């Protein structure tokens, strides 16, 4: 999974204990450094600006890549969900902002008081005046704070949180709409005001009065009276202020700020190029023979796409059909199209996206890497990876060591995977059997999986309709964590008719959180991938109308196959896993009990620990009772046959070595580019990718592979020198799930008790406590990689006499 306008992230604390423990075996775990108002995949700790990370994405090529879910529950009365939600926009702030620029601003939806963001009313024309008005007000508030600041919570942290949050919420609305409802006008408006926004972020992050006040708190006699969460906020701000250039001399600080401005612009342009390049590819097919093998759902989607492009009479049976590079279309071709030439064309187009012409990201990547290195040098680090690791659990050495050990554990199984494919394809008379290429791997893997386990993902779709999957997911959340999730459509404005809105209640029926769910792919306006992000976080300081706290709100965004005709959205098993994954992120945001807004929910959690809840939730897709509760045929209501469930369970480790190496390639090239690569040197970025791939891939990438040009995780998201985080967090998540295995997955009482403990620790404590300490509080010991190796089938088999 890709989390949006949060407050910066992770809080300092290096833990050699966990890194040494993890490295002692062959497994891994998994982000990067970014300031306070950055919009990264999830939000995290409290921090100072640089640029805003993106929303939390799913790992590339994982089961959670590019897809999600949608809910088709019927709308119910939302009145009971509304009672305890306070306004997201402080009336005084909105009024002051409007008054500062006159009457014409007062009708701007971005500057109004609202219970929920006015996603349906915001247009591109509102962005420039709203952001400029808001920045003017916040600049005045910041000046007032600097003039009156005292080293105390009420006089420093609380007013600072209000400033940070106000910009987070408003910019978050704008940034979110760009991700899900992109237009040329919105892009232009954001591009115009983005430098002003970054300038304010830098001004805030480099405020010496605020920095000195935080240091004074740490050095005061009252330090020991602060809660653990408050101490982490203070330590985090001091560290992040330094990483944001507060200690630099004037000329170096000016250079630093120019770098930050340019990095923000380049990242934005990178992502736009990827979206435009993805949209640009359209393959019109009129001969049904060319798409032989494509399942009915894929043909239906391709026909719907053709209709939207002017082919009004297109049908799934007779076409014409239009294939795209959007996730559902691309993967269907790779897995099922018998036409090898078509697979090759689509594959090559996919791995060369945004690498030529006006959309070429190559010079953008070169400039990003150059500026990141310059930034690191200004901060007295050897490379950008060291800057990134300053706010993570791992170090560069430990991350590299982890990847190396995992690569060693995965290599032989991956080699065997390839031999199995060659043997099987040869047995099927494939002329390419002795020279399988990249566009053959997924196709023959799917055929081998069908043969070996008698499982056909497309034939399983009727058992995984979105309504049933969502019902089962919500029932699981109730069983594990004691919460009730109800549809609340109509309570909050949405940006698209397919978006669902939900209210989360505790066991007493009291609302504790809300979330939006945007399930379907919309290639013309919505970026690819799947992610979760915060809309607002839980906060005591920002409560209103007599409530004790402001309740958290999240959104889950996916790109799964939409309904075709009169059928509901029928999901692949991988899409089911994606839904569970993103919901795990949302749970950590929504079930937090942390009232300090700067470390509530996903804020303040070290980047390489944030994937724990999401990857943890994926494990439940293989739990018999859970799976059987969602796997009901959408027409007959028939349950998934028991033998099919057992085959799914057996297939869980199918090609585990190969899939592991894919992630290792991405993580390794990320670290290589941010540690050893010299921008402008004799080696190009593609040379680095090829060199890394020779030791991490059984079949190296094509010479013309330009995957890096669409690697948004590290060039337009929060994963620069942090992609390893996915593997790092896998250790934590697998070990956390093993606590339920130890308790007994068939023992409902034990599962409920273990779920309560998971909620009270992993999900409740947010960034207010170091993740290693949180894990130990839940598990009773430090993490072990044994569970991950076991789940992946990579533990060595002990010989028996």
KARA-V792925 format. One line per field, one symbol per residue. ss: DSSP state (H for helix, E for strand, C for the rest). psi: psi as a letter, one per 40 degrees, with the letter a starting at -180 (. if undefined). Layout:
ss = ???
psi = ???
This chain:
ss = CCCCCCCCCCCCCCCHHHHHHHHCCCCCCCCCCCCCCCCCCCCCCCCCCCCCCCCEECCCCCCCCCCCCCCCCCCCCCHHHHCCCCCCCCHHHHHHHHHHHCHHHCCCHHHCCCCCCCCCCCCHHHHHHHHHHHHHHHHHHHHHHHHHCCCCHHHHHHHHHHHHHHHHHHHHHHHHHHHHCCCHHHHHHHHHHHHHHHHHHHHHHCCHHHHHHHHHHHHCHHHHHCCHHHHHHHHHHHHHHHHCCCCCCHHHHHHHHHHHHHHHHHHHHHHHHHHHHHHHCCEEECCHHHHCCCCHHHHHHHHHHHHHCCCCCCECCCECEEECCCHHHHHHHHHHCCCHHHHHHHHHHHHCCCCCHHHCCHHHHHHHHHHHHHHHHHCCCCCHHHHHHCCCCCCHHHHHHHHHHHHHHHHHHHHHHHHHHHHHHHHCCCCCHHHCCHHHHHHHHHHHHHHHHCCCHHHHHHHCEHHHHHHHHHHHHHHHHCCEEEECCCCCCCCCCCCEEEEEECCCCCEEEEEEEEEECCCCCCCCCCEEEEEECCECCCCCCCCCCECEEEEEEEEECCCCCCCCCECCHHHHHHHHHHHHHHHHHHCCCCCCHHHCCCCCCCHHHCCHHHHHHHHHHHCHHHHHHHCECCCCCCECCHHHHHHHHHHHHCCHHHHHHHHHHHHHHHHHHCCCCCCCCCCCHHHHHHHHHHHHCCCCCCCCCCHHHHCHHHHCCCCCCCCCHHHHHHHHHHHHHHHHHHHCCCCHHHHHHHHHHHHHHHHCCHHHCCHHHHHHHHHCCCCCCHHHHHHCCCCCCCCCC
psi = h..cgaiaaiiihigdddddddeeafaia.aihiadeigidiiaahiiicihiaihiiiheieeheiaiiifiiiihedeeedehihehhddddddddddeideedehdeeihidiigdeehideedddddddddddddddddddddeiigiddecdddddddddddddddddddddddefhidddddddddeddddddddddddehdddddddddddeidedeeiidddddddddddddddeeedeiidddddddddddddddddddddddddddddddhhhhhehdddfhdhiddddddddddddeeegdehiddeaiihiieiddddddddddhdgdddddddddddeeifeiaeehedddddddddddddddddefididddddeefidiiddddddddddddddedddddddddddddddddeehdedefhidedddddddddddddefhhddeeddegidddddddddddddddefihhiifhediiieidehihihhiaeeehheiiiihgdihgdeehiiahiiiidiihhddfiifeidihiihiihhifihiihbeiihhiiddddddddddddddddddeiehehdefibehehhdeeeeddddddddeeehddddddeghhedeehihidddddddddedehfddddddddddddddddddedehhheadhiddddddddddeehdhiiidehfddeegddeeeaeehfededddddddddddddddddddheegddddddddddddecdddeaeeihdddddddddeiiiieddddddefehihhii.
